[in-house]
Amino acid sequence: MRLYILIAIVLFSNLSFAQYHGKVFIDDNENKKYEAQEEGIQGVLVSDGLNVLETNNNGDFELSGYEKTRFIFITVPTGYKLSDKHYLKIDDKLKTYNFGLIPDSSTAGDKIRLLQIADTETFIYGDWIANIRNYAANQNAGLIIHTGDICYEKGMEFHAAQVTSDLLQKQIFYGIGNHDLVKGGYGEEMFERLFGPAYYSFDAGPAHFIMTPMANGDYRPSYTVDQVIKWMRNDLAHVDKNKPVIVFNHDLPIYGGDFILKGKTESINLNQYNLKAWIYGHWHNSFVKKNAKSGVYAISSSGPNQGGIDNSAARFLSIEIDKDGVSNITPKYTYLNKHVVIASPSKSSLSFVKDGALYVSANIYDSELEIKDVKAIIYDAKGSEIAQKNLSANSDWNWSGNVPVKKKWNGQMLTVHLEVNFTNDESVIKKQAFQLRVKPSTIVTKDSWPELLGNAEHNHINQEVTDAPLNLAWINNTKGNVWKAAPIFAGDKVFVGTIDDATNAHCGVSAFDAKTGNLLWHYKTKNSVKNAISYHQDMILLTDAEGIAYAVKADNGELLWKKELGMDYLPGYVTGGVVYGGVYYAGFGKFLQAIEIATGKTLWKNKDWSSGESTPSSIIVAGDVLITGANWNSLFGQDIKTGKLLWKRNDEGLRFRSSTATFKDNKLFVTGLNTLFILDPKTGETIRMKETEFAFKVMAAPLVTDQLIIVPTAESGVVAFDKNTLALKWRRPTGEALVYSAPYTGPDSRKPVQTVESSVTRWNNKLLFGASDGFFYVLNEDDGDVLEKFNLGAPIFSEISVSGNTCFAADFGGNVYAFTAN
């Protein structure tokens, strides 16, 4: 009897776990078929979804399979690309499972460049696809990785047909996101039909790459975390322990430094396998975090085709990998073609600066190319060259330099001739006429501007008389990018916060001399300073994207204290803090807190709400109420002294909100998706509201004057409503956005996308704001007519600050500007 049972078990095993044979070979004629004369490749990893083995010296393999085997797939080795696919679906008609490879120099060597795209969520062809294809070709990228949310049935069908290795002319590998788990026999059934297995690995350059699947999503997957961990352990057993390991996933399941994946019964510590980076998406934001202990990068990007949920600009990432892991990260913003703007000198040009040199600054960007060099040549009115200088790169947008020009040219008409050379040997020439001023602008500053929009209530209005036109007095660069941390002014200094959503090397806060524009100091923060900074009694208060609050001395940038607020979950922190009554209010959800500025001591911590995402709005003070918010959750009113939740609103579009509120006349003015609200700040109840045709999903706050409520929009420039009736009074269109930042906003063939992320500042009867088209606008308050505008050449997301006869602005390229009215 025992013998019969044993025979039955063996027969059953042979039926259940069939032998899968095949070969990995060099496809010499690239016909996707194995032919007898074609050479096999030894040592290539092959898997059935659980077991992993290496091909023999003839390139042959034999796998047993297991109960969940649906594919045989290979790990594409370094120096090769696929002639067809990296997987074959199990098919009774297939006698052998053969995989053809073609030599590929772009994936060979000790370095590799890969491009990451995430969360495209579209079924419509866009120029972003050409941007990625052409950048990959121009920069010799080896691979393109899509980390998921392709999105739903139509999106996956589109990408499988239009965003392929053949069309991109580079290997593309897809990961599965939560919205790619769709209705079917099991959640990943459609993904498998179009893109193959949900988890697999490949080699390129010096590294081993592993694609892991989203653990759950809209529909339940058939795989489990335990199953994936078992396969990962088998896969990594074949990898040299000195080889850097890079993991892709749609999400980051582990926020801390120990990358230990856990299932119900299985776990794996990836730090023991030389993990160097975890690359993901999901949150539609731009956030890079390097663990101080392990050195592992966690890298997230917003989508390449539309603005992020937190108003991050549309982009893809170019990531360079060497033997030590991530060596460089370059964000590439999409839809820009040889964009060149000379920000200085302009029609209201600079006078001589420092030892008879003219400061030339240009914002230059291309989505498909990198810049090799930039030269500025100055010509006189007769066309004779009088000076030239190679400019230096300050940021990913800005180039500048001091061009020697003699004083005898003061007051004369000159021309700056800019030559931009790209790495593919293409060139662009830009010319701009200007007149050197005989006398420099006189900067007269008066009151401080210590907060975003001037004060904690975000309702400050400067009453200086400003009938004179504006002139550019000075310009300097922070070396980082400026997102929403607008310039503030105090004590003859201008302070601005910077971001670096790549390597975190150029983030922090910088101080400039308000009279000259000279950089006085820079304090480096651990991560990007995304939003509002504050001044209080010779201190600058700020919080970075990892939820670390800082107090630094305003006079020299010395750190007074820093405090980890307790952020231990995604996404990154993008909300702006505020100072009121000697207390700094910062944080989000369960780490929102009141901090005594003098000591850094926490006075209270929020205990009443925690869900949702950090919103790029700023915290404001409305009497005794602190106004905060969470995207996907609510607008909140909390007791400013205790933090107790007084009310919340998540109806009428207030749940999905990027905008900052304004407190004026004991009322709260705020926008939802397309609705303007006037609320009672003590109760949150609606006093009045108006549903409009405009999308208000921008980071700006309404400006409230005696007669008007002036509101920036995502697609229609700036609009003004009657304060009493809420009737539309005027609208001011802007140009097409240079980059797309408003959530889910991208190019629209039907109409221009006129995004304004900057709140409007009132300067007597003039309105000042920057727009995503790269222009700084000055409007007439009564009718919205344009009085002046200046082409700065980079998006302006932050607000304009004002003191005396001077206003200060900052663009995304990192330039800080002083304009004077005199």
Residue pairs with C-beta under 8 A, 6 or more apart in sequence:
16 67
17 64
17 65
17 66
17 67
18 64
18 65
19 62
19 63
19 64
19 65
20 48
20 62
20 63
20 64
20 65
20 69
20 72
20 90
20 97
21 60
21 61
21 62
21 95
21 96
21 97
22 46
22 60
22 61
22 72
22 88
22 96
22 97
22 98
22 99
23 34
23 40
23 55
23 58
23 59
23 60
23 61
23 96
23 98
23 99
24 40
24 41
24 44
24 46
24 55
24 59
24 61
24 74
24 98
24 99
24 101
25 34
25 38
25 39
25 40
25 41
25 59
25 98
25 99
25 100
25 101
26 38
26 39
26 40
26 41
26 100
26 101
26 102
26 103
27 33
27 34
27 38
27 83
27 100
27 101
27 102
28 37
28 38
28 39
29 35
30 83
30 100
30 102
31 83
32 83
32 84
32 100
33 98
33 100
34 96
34 98
34 100
38 100
39 59
40 55
40 57
40 58
40 59
40 60
41 55
41 59
41 77
41 80
41 101
42 54
42 55
42 56
42 57
42 58
42 59
43 54
43 55
43 77
44 54
44 55
44 59
44 74
44 75
44 77
44 99
44 101
45 52
45 53
45 54
45 74
45 75
45 201
45 235
45 238
46 52
46 53
46 54
46 55
46 61
46 63
46 72
46 73
46 74
46 75
46 99
47 53
47 63
47 72
47 73
47 74
47 75
47 200
47 231
47 234
47 235
48 63
48 64
48 65
48 66
48 69
48 71
48 72
49 66
49 68
49 69
49 70
49 71
49 73
49 197
49 227
49 231
50 66
50 68
50 69
50 227
50 230
50 231
50 234
51 63
51 64
51 65
51 66
51 234
52 231
52 234
52 235
52 237
52 238
53 61
53 63
54 61
54 238
55 61
63 72
65 90
68 222
68 223
68 227
69 90
70 89
70 90
70 192
70 197
71 87
71 88
71 89
71 90
71 192
71 196
71 197
72 87
72 88
72 90
72 97
73 86
73 87
73 88
73 196
73 197
73 200
74 86
74 87
74 99
75 86
75 200
75 201
75 202
75 203
75 208
75 235
76 82
76 86
76 101
76 171
76 202
76 203
76 204
77 101
77 203
78 107
78 108
78 203
78 204
78 205
78 206
79 103
79 104
79 105
79 107
79 108
80 101
80 102
80 103
80 104
80 107
81 101
81 102
81 104
81 107
81 165
81 171
82 99
82 100
82 101
82 102
82 165
82 171
83 100
83 101
83 102
84 99
84 100
85 196
86 99
86 173
86 196
86 200
86 202
87 196
87 197
87 200
88 94
88 97
88 99
89 192
89 196
104 142
104 171
106 113
106 140
106 141
106 142
106 170
107 142
107 143
107 171
107 204
107 205
108 205
109 205
109 206
110 205
110 206
110 322
110 323
111 205
111 206
111 320
111 321
111 322
111 327
112 142
112 143
112 204
112 205
112 206
112 207
112 320
112 321
113 139
113 140
113 141
113 142
113 318
113 319
113 320
113 321
114 141
114 142
114 143
114 144
114 145
114 204
114 318
114 319
114 321
115 132
115 135
115 136
115 141
115 143
115 144
115 145
115 170
115 316
115 317
115 318
115 319
116 144
116 145
116 146
116 147
116 248
116 279
116 281
116 299
116 301
116 316
116 317
116 319
117 132
117 144
117 145
117 146
117 147
117 301
117 303
117 304
117 316
118 146
118 147
118 148
118 149
118 250
118 280
118 281
118 282
118 300
118 301
118 302
118 303
118 304
119 147
119 148
119 149
119 151
119 177
119 281
119 282
119 284
119 302
119 303
120 128
120 146
120 149
120 150
120 151
120 155
120 159
120 163
120 303
120 304
120 305
121 149
121 150
121 151
121 155
121 179
121 303
121 306
122 151
122 155
122 158
122 305
122 306
123 154
123 155
123 157
123 158
124 158
125 158
125 162
126 305
126 746
126 747
127 334
127 335
127 747
128 304
128 305
128 314
128 316
128 334
128 335
129 162
129 163
129 167
129 168
130 368
131 304
131 316
131 332
131 334
131 335
131 367
131 368
132 144
132 168
132 304
132 316
133 167
133 168
133 169
133 170
134 368
135 141
135 316
135 318
135 332
135 367
135 368
135 369
136 144
136 168
136 169
136 170
137 169
137 170
138 368
138 369
138 370
138 423
138 424
139 318
139 370
139 423
141 170
141 318
142 170
142 171
142 204
142 205
143 170
143 171
143 172
143 173
143 202
143 204
143 209
144 168
144 170
144 171
144 172
144 173
145 172
145 173
145 175
145 209
145 211
145 248
145 279
146 159
146 163
146 172
146 173
146 174
146 175
147 175
147 177
147 248
147 249
147 250
147 279
147 280
147 281
147 282
148 174
148 175
148 176
148 177
148 178
148 180
148 214
148 249
148 250
148 281
148 282
149 177
149 178
149 179
149 180
149 250
149 281
149 282
150 156
150 159
150 174
150 177
150 179
150 180
150 191
151 177
151 179
151 180
152 179
152 180
152 182
153 182
153 190
155 179
156 180
156 182
156 190
156 191
156 194
156 195
157 194
159 174
159 194
160 194
160 195
163 172
164 172
165 171
165 172
173 200
173 202
173 211
173 248
174 191
174 195
175 198
175 211
175 212
175 213
175 214
175 248
175 249
175 250
176 188
176 191
176 195
176 198
176 213
176 214
176 217
176 221
176 250
177 214
177 217
177 250
177 281
177 282
178 214
178 216
178 217
178 218
178 250
178 251
178 282
179 217
179 218
180 188
180 190
180 191
180 214
180 217
181 187
181 188
181 191
181 214
181 216
181 217
181 218
181 219
181 220
181 221
182 190
182 191
182 218
182 219
183 219
184 190
184 219
186 219
186 220
186 221
186 222
187 217
187 218
187 219
187 220
187 221
187 222
188 198
188 213
188 221
188 222
188 223
191 198
192 198
198 213
198 221
198 223
199 210
199 211
199 212
199 213
199 223
199 228
199 231
199 232
200 210
200 211
201 208
201 209
201 210
201 211
201 235
202 209
202 211
203 209
204 321
205 321
205 322
206 243
206 244
206 321
206 322
206 323
207 243
207 244
207 245
207 246
207 276
207 321
207 325
208 236
208 239
208 243
208 244
208 245
208 246
209 245
209 246
209 247
209 248
210 232
210 235
210 236
210 245
210 246
210 247
210 248
211 248
211 249
212 228
212 232
212 247
212 248
212 249
213 221
213 223
213 228
213 249
213 250
214 221
214 249
214 250
214 251
214 282
215 221
215 225
215 251
215 253
224 263
224 264
225 261
225 262
225 263
225 264
225 266
226 263
226 264
226 265
226 266
227 263
228 261
228 263
229 261
229 263
229 266
229 267
229 268
230 266
232 261
232 268
233 268
236 245
236 273
239 245
239 273
241 273
241 274
242 274
243 274
244 274
244 276
244 321
244 323
244 324
244 325
245 270
245 273
245 274
245 275
245 276
246 275
246 276
246 277
246 278
246 279
246 321
246 325
247 259
247 270
247 275
247 277
247 278
247 279
248 278
248 279
248 280
249 278
249 279
249 280
250 280
250 281
250 282
251 280
251 281
251 282
251 283
251 570
252 278
252 280
252 282
252 298
252 300
252 570
253 261
254 260
254 261
254 278
255 568
255 569
255 570
256 291
256 568
257 291
257 292
257 293
257 294
257 296
258 269
258 271
258 294
259 269
259 270
259 271
259 275
259 278
259 294
259 296
260 267
260 268
260 269
260 270
260 271
261 267
261 268
261 270
271 294
271 296
275 294
275 296
276 295
276 296
276 297
276 321
276 324
276 325
276 326
277 296
277 297
277 298
277 299
277 319
277 321
277 325
277 326
278 296
278 297
278 298
278 299
279 297
279 299
279 300
279 319
280 298
280 299
280 300
281 300
281 301
281 302
281 303
282 300
283 300
283 308
283 309
283 310
283 570
283 571
283 613
284 302
284 303
284 308
284 309
284 310
284 312
284 743
285 300
285 302
285 308
285 309
285 310
285 312
285 571
285 572
285 574
286 300
286 301
286 302
286 308
286 312
286 313
286 315
286 331
286 501
287 298
287 300
287 501
287 545
287 570
287 571
287 572
288 297
288 298
288 299
288 300
288 329
288 501
288 502
288 503
288 504
288 527
289 297
289 298
289 504
289 527
289 545
289 546
289 572
290 296
290 297
290 298
290 503
290 504
291 297
291 298
295 325
297 325
297 326
297 329
299 317
299 319
299 326
299 329
300 570
300 571
300 572
301 315
301 316
301 317
301 331
302 308
302 312
302 313
302 314
302 315
303 314
304 314
304 315
304 316
304 334
305 314
305 334
305 746
306 314
306 740
306 743
306 744
306 745
306 746
307 313
307 314
307 740
307 741
307 742
307 743
307 744
307 745
307 746
308 314
308 741
308 743
309 613
309 631
309 743
310 571
310 572
310 574
310 613
310 614
310 615
310 616
310 631
310 658
310 743
311 574
311 616
311 658
311 698
311 699
311 741
311 742
311 743
311 757
311 797
312 501
312 741
313 333
313 739
313 740
313 741
313 795
313 812
314 333
314 334
314 335
314 739
314 740
314 741
314 746
315 331
315 332
315 333
315 334
315 739
316 331
316 332
316 334
317 329
317 330
317 331
317 332
317 502
318 329
318 330
318 331
318 332
319 326
319 328
319 329
319 330
320 326
320 327
320 328
320 329
320 330
321 327
328 502
328 503
329 502
329 503
330 396
330 502
331 396
331 501
331 502
332 367
333 365
333 367
333 739
334 367
334 739
334 740
335 367
335 738
335 739
335 740
335 747
336 365
336 366
336 367
336 738
336 739
337 366
337 367
337 368
338 366
338 369
338 420
338 422
338 426
338 428
339 363
339 364
339 365
339 366
339 738
339 793
340 362
340 363
340 364
340 418
340 420
340 428
340 430
340 793
341 362
341 363
341 364
341 430
341 774
341 791
341 792
341 793
341 794
342 360
342 361
342 362
342 416
342 418
342 430
342 432
342 793
343 361
343 362
343 363
343 398
343 475
343 791
343 792
343 793
343 794
343 811
343 815
344 350
344 359
344 360
344 361
344 472
344 475
345 358
345 359
345 360
345 416
345 432
345 434
345 436
346 432
346 434
346 472
346 790
346 791
347 434
347 435
348 469
348 470
348 471
348 472
348 790
349 434
349 435
349 436
349 437
349 472
350 358
350 359
350 436
350 437
350 472
350 473
350 474
350 475
351 410
351 436
351 437
351 438
351 439
351 440
351 441
352 358
352 405
352 407
352 410
352 436
353 359
353 402
353 474
354 402
355 402
356 404
356 405
356 406
356 407
357 402
357 403
357 404
357 405
358 378
358 387
358 402
358 403
358 404
358 405
358 436
359 400
359 401
359 402
359 403
359 474
359 475
360 376
360 389
360 391
360 400
360 401
360 402
360 403
360 416
360 418
361 398
361 399
361 400
361 475
361 477
361 815
362 374
362 376
362 391
362 398
362 399
362 400
362 418
362 420
362 430
362 793
363 397
363 398
363 774
363 792
363 793
363 794
363 811
363 813
363 815
364 371
364 374
364 397
364 398
364 399
364 420
364 793
365 396
365 397
365 738
365 794
366 422
369 422
369 423
369 424
369 426
370 422
370 423
371 393
371 399
371 420
371 421
371 422
371 423
372 421
372 422
372 423
373 390
373 421
374 390
374 391
374 393
374 399
374 418
374 419
374 420
374 421
375 388
375 389
375 390
375 391
375 418
375 419
375 421
376 388
376 389
376 390
376 391
376 401
376 403
376 416
376 417
376 418
377 385
377 387
377 388
377 416
377 417
377 418
377 419
378 385
378 386
378 387
378 388
378 403
378 405
378 414
378 415
378 416
378 417
379 385
379 386
379 414
379 415
379 416
379 417
380 386
380 409
380 412
380 414
381 412
381 413
381 414
386 405
386 406
386 409
386 414
387 403
387 404
387 405
388 403
389 401
389 402
389 403
389 404
390 401
391 399
391 400
391 401
392 399
392 400
392 401
393 399
394 400
394 477
394 478
394 479
394 813
394 814
395 477
395 478
395 479
395 480
395 481
395 506
395 813
395 814
396 481
396 813
397 481
397 793
397 794
397 811
397 812
397 813
397 814
398 477
398 794
398 813
398 814
398 815
400 477
405 414
405 436
409 436
410 436
410 437
410 438
411 435
411 436
411 437
411 438
412 435
412 436
413 433
413 434
413 435
414 433
414 434
414 435
414 436
415 431
415 432
415 433
415 434
416 431
416 432
416 434
417 429
417 430
417 431
418 429
418 430
418 431
418 432
419 427
419 428
419 429
420 427
420 428
420 429
420 430
421 427
422 428
437 471
440 473
441 471
441 472
441 473
441 820
441 822
442 805
442 820
442 822
443 473
443 514
443 515
443 804
443 805
443 806
443 818
443 820
444 804
444 805
444 806
444 820
444 822
445 489
445 492
445 514
445 803
445 804
445 806
446 464
446 803
446 804
447 462
447 803
447 804
448 489
448 490
448 491
448 535
448 803
449 460
449 488
449 489
449 490
449 801
449 802
449 803
449 808
450 488
450 489
450 490
450 534
450 535
450 536
450 579
451 458
451 460
451 488
451 532
451 534
451 535
451 578
451 579
452 458
452 486
452 488
452 531
452 532
452 534
452 576
452 578
452 618
452 660
452 759
452 799
453 459
453 460
453 662
453 701
453 759
453 761
453 799
454 460
454 461
454 462
454 761
454 801
454 802
456 578
456 579
456 580
456 620
456 621
457 620
457 621
457 622
457 662
457 663
457 664
458 618
458 620
458 660
458 661
458 662
458 663
458 701
458 759
459 662
459 663
459 664
459 704
461 705
461 762
462 761
462 762
462 763
462 764
462 802
462 803
463 764
464 763
464 764
464 802
464 804
464 805
465 764
466 763
466 764
466 766
466 805
466 821
467 821
468 805
468 821
468 822
469 788
469 821
470 778
470 788
470 790
470 807
470 819
470 820
470 821
471 819
471 820
471 821
471 822
472 790
472 817
472 818
472 819
473 517
473 806
473 818
473 819
473 820
474 516
474 517
474 817
474 818
475 517
475 815
475 816
475 817
475 818
476 512
476 517
476 518
476 519
476 815
476 816
477 813
477 814
477 815
477 816
478 496
478 498
478 506
478 510
478 522
478 810
478 814
478 815
478 816
479 498
479 506
479 522
479 814
480 498
480 499
480 500
480 506
480 507
480 508
480 814
481 498
481 499
481 500
481 501
481 506
481 812
481 813
481 814
482 496
482 497
482 498
482 499
482 797
482 798
482 810
482 811
482 812
482 814
482 815
482 816
483 499
483 528
483 530
483 531
483 797
483 798
483 812
484 530
484 531
484 532
484 574
484 576
484 616
484 699
484 757
484 797
484 798
485 496
485 497
485 498
485 499
485 509
485 529
485 530
485 531
485 532
485 533
485 542
485 576
485 798
486 496
486 532
486 758
486 798
486 799
486 800
486 801
486 810
487 494
487 495
487 496
487 798
487 801
487 808
487 809
487 810
487 816
488 494
488 495
488 496
488 533
488 534
488 535
488 801
489 495
489 514
489 801
489 803
489 808
490 535
490 554
491 538
491 554
491 555
492 513
492 514
492 515
493 511
493 512
493 513
493 514
493 520
493 554
494 511
494 512
494 513
494 514
494 801
494 808
494 816
494 818
495 509
495 510
495 511
495 512
495 533
495 535
495 540
495 554
496 509
496 510
496 512
496 533
496 798
496 810
496 816
497 508
497 509
497 529
497 530
497 531
497 532
497 533
497 542
498 506
498 507
498 508
498 509
498 510
498 528
498 529
498 814
499 507
499 528
499 529
499 530
499 545
500 506
500 507
500 528
501 528
504 526
504 527
504 528
507 524
507 525
507 526
507 527
507 528
507 529
507 544
508 522
508 523
508 524
508 525
508 529
509 522
509 523
509 525
509 529
509 533
509 540
509 542
509 550
509 552
509 557
510 519
510 521
510 522
510 523
510 816
511 519
511 520
511 521
511 522
511 540
511 554
511 557
512 518
512 519
512 520
512 816
513 520
514 803
514 806
514 808
514 818
517 816
517 818
520 556
520 557
521 556
521 557
522 557
523 540
523 550
523 552
523 557
523 559
525 542
525 544
525 548
525 550
526 544
526 546
526 548
527 544
527 545
527 546
527 548
527 572
528 544
528 545
528 572
529 542
529 543
529 544
529 545
530 544
530 545
530 572
530 573
530 574
530 576
530 616
531 543
531 574
531 575
531 576
531 577
531 616
531 618
532 576
532 577
532 578
532 618
533 540
533 541
533 542
534 540
534 541
534 542
534 577
534 578
534 579
534 584
535 541
535 554
535 579
536 579
536 582
536 584
536 597
537 597
538 553
538 554
538 555
539 551
539 552
539 553
539 554
539 560
539 597
540 550
540 551
540 552
540 553
540 554
541 549
541 550
541 551
541 577
541 579
541 584
541 586
541 597
542 549
542 550
542 552
542 577
543 549
543 550
543 565
543 573
543 577
543 586
543 587
544 550
544 573
545 572
545 573
545 574
546 567
546 572
546 573
547 564
547 565
547 566
547 567
547 573
547 587
547 588
547 591
548 562
548 563
548 564
548 565
549 562
549 563
549 565
549 577
549 584
549 586
549 587
549 595
550 559
550 561
550 562
550 563
551 559
551 560
551 561
551 562
551 584
551 597
551 600
552 558
552 559
552 560
553 559
553 560
560 600
561 599
561 600
562 600
563 595
563 600
563 602
565 586
565 587
565 591
565 593
566 587
566 590
566 591
566 605
567 573
567 587
567 588
567 591
571 613
571 614
572 614
573 587
573 588
573 614
574 614
574 615
574 616
575 586
575 587
575 588
575 614
575 615
575 616
575 617
575 618
575 619
575 628
575 629
576 616
576 617
576 618
576 619
576 660
577 584
577 585
577 586
577 587
577 618
577 619
578 584
578 585
578 586
578 618
578 619
578 620
578 621
579 585
579 597
580 621
580 640
582 596
582 597
582 598
583 594
583 595
583 596
583 597
583 603
584 594
584 595
584 597
585 592
585 593
585 594
585 595
585 619
585 621
585 626
585 640
586 592
586 593
586 595
586 619
587 593
587 606
588 614
588 628
588 630
589 606
589 609
589 610
589 611
589 612
589 614
589 630
590 605
590 606
590 607
590 610
591 605
591 606
592 605
592 606
592 628
592 643
593 602
593 603
593 604
593 605
593 606
593 643
594 602
594 603
594 604
594 605
594 640
594 643
595 601
595 602
595 603
596 602
596 603
604 641
604 642
604 643
605 643
606 638
606 643
606 645
607 643
608 638
608 643
608 644
608 645
609 630
609 633
609 634
609 636
609 645
609 648
611 630
611 632
611 633
612 630
612 631
612 632
612 633
612 634
613 630
613 631
613 632
613 633
614 630
614 631
615 629
615 630
615 631
615 657
615 658
616 658
616 699
617 629
617 657
617 658
617 659
617 660
617 661
617 699
617 701
618 660
618 701
619 626
619 627
619 628
620 626
620 627
620 660
620 661
620 662
620 663
620 701
621 627
621 640
621 663
622 637
622 661
622 663
622 668
622 681
623 663
623 666
623 681
623 682
624 639
624 640
624 641
624 682
625 637
625 638
625 639
625 640
625 646
625 681
625 682
626 637
626 638
626 639
626 640
626 643
627 635
627 636
627 637
627 661
627 663
627 668
627 670
627 681
628 635
628 636
628 638
629 635
629 636
629 657
630 636
631 655
631 656
631 657
631 658
632 655
632 656
633 650
633 655
634 648
634 649
634 650
634 654
634 655
635 648
635 649
635 650
635 654
635 657
635 661
635 670
635 684
636 645
636 647
636 648
637 645
637 646
637 647
637 648
637 681
637 682
637 683
637 684
638 644
638 645
638 646
639 646
646 682
646 683
646 684
647 683
647 684
648 684
649 679
649 684
652 672
652 675
652 677
652 689
652 691
653 672
653 673
653 674
653 675
654 670
654 672
654 677
655 672
656 672
656 673
656 697
656 743
657 670
657 671
657 672
657 673
657 697
658 697
658 698
658 699
658 742
658 743
659 670
659 671
659 696
659 697
659 698
659 699
659 700
659 701
659 702
660 670
660 699
660 700
660 701
660 759
661 668
661 669
661 670
661 701
661 702
662 668
662 669
662 670
662 701
662 702
662 703
662 704
663 669
663 681
664 704
665 704
666 681
667 678
667 679
667 680
667 681
667 687
668 677
668 678
668 679
668 680
668 681
669 676
669 677
669 678
669 679
669 701
669 702
669 704
669 709
670 677
670 679
670 701
670 702
671 677
671 696
671 702
671 711
672 696
673 695
673 696
673 697
674 691
674 692
674 693
674 694
674 695
674 696
675 689
675 690
675 691
675 692
675 696
676 689
676 690
676 692
676 696
676 702
676 709
676 711
676 721
676 726
677 686
677 688
677 689
678 686
678 687
678 688
678 689
679 685
679 686
679 687
680 686
680 687
688 726
689 726
690 721
690 726
692 719
692 728
694 711
694 713
694 714
694 715
694 716
694 719
695 713
695 714
695 715
695 716
695 742
695 745
696 711
696 713
696 714
697 714
697 742
697 743
697 745
698 712
698 713
698 714
698 742
698 755
698 756
698 757
699 757
699 797
700 711
700 712
700 756
700 757
700 758
700 759
700 760
700 799
701 759
702 709
702 710
702 711
702 759
703 709
703 710
703 711
703 759
703 760
703 761
703 762
703 767
704 710
704 723
705 723
705 762
705 781
706 723
707 722
707 723
708 720
708 721
708 722
708 723
708 729
708 781
709 720
709 721
709 722
709 723
709 726
710 718
710 719
710 720
710 721
710 760
710 767
710 781
711 718
711 719
711 720
711 721
712 718
712 756
712 757
712 758
712 759
712 760
712 769
713 719
713 754
713 755
713 756
714 742
714 743
714 745
714 753
714 755
715 742
715 745
715 748
715 751
715 753
715 754
715 755
716 731
716 733
716 754
717 731
717 732
717 733
717 734
717 754
717 756
717 771
718 731
718 732
718 734
718 756
718 760
718 767
718 769
718 779
718 784
719 728
719 730
719 731
719 732
720 728
720 729
720 730
720 731
720 732
720 784
721 727
721 728
721 729
722 728
722 729
730 783
730 784
731 784
732 777
732 779
732 784
732 785
732 786
733 752
733 754
734 754
734 755
734 756
734 771
734 772
734 773
734 775
734 777
735 752
735 754
735 771
735 773
735 774
735 775
736 747
736 752
736 753
736 754
736 773
737 745
737 753
737 754
737 755
737 771
737 772
737 773
737 795
738 772
738 773
738 774
738 794
738 795
739 772
739 795
739 812
740 746
740 747
740 753
740 755
740 772
741 755
741 757
741 772
741 795
741 797
742 755
742 757
745 753
745 755
746 753
747 753
754 771
754 772
754 773
755 771
755 772
756 769
756 770
756 771
756 772
757 772
757 795
757 796
757 797
758 769
758 770
758 771
758 796
758 797
758 798
758 799
758 800
759 769
759 799
760 767
760 768
760 769
761 767
761 768
761 769
761 799
761 800
761 801
761 802
761 807
762 768
762 781
763 802
763 807
765 780
765 781
765 782
766 778
766 779
766 780
766 781
766 787
767 777
767 778
767 779
767 780
767 781
767 784
768 776
768 777
768 778
768 779
768 800
768 802
768 807
769 776
769 777
769 779
769 796
769 799
769 800
770 776
770 777
770 792
770 795
770 796
770 797
770 798
770 799
770 800
770 809
770 811
771 777
771 795
771 796
772 795
772 796
772 797
773 795
774 791
774 792
774 793
774 794
774 795
774 796
774 811
775 789
775 790
775 791
775 792
775 796
776 789
776 790
776 792
776 796
776 800
776 809
776 817
776 819
777 786
777 788
777 789
778 786
778 787
778 788
778 789
779 785
779 786
779 787
780 787
790 819
792 809
792 811
792 815
792 817
793 811
793 813
794 811
794 812
794 813
794 815
795 811
795 812
796 809
796 810
796 811
796 812
797 812
798 809
798 810
800 807
800 808
800 809
801 807
801 808
802 808
805 820
805 821
805 822
806 818
806 819
806 820
806 821
807 818
807 819
808 816
808 817
808 818
808 819
809 816
809 817
809 819
810 816
810 817
811 817
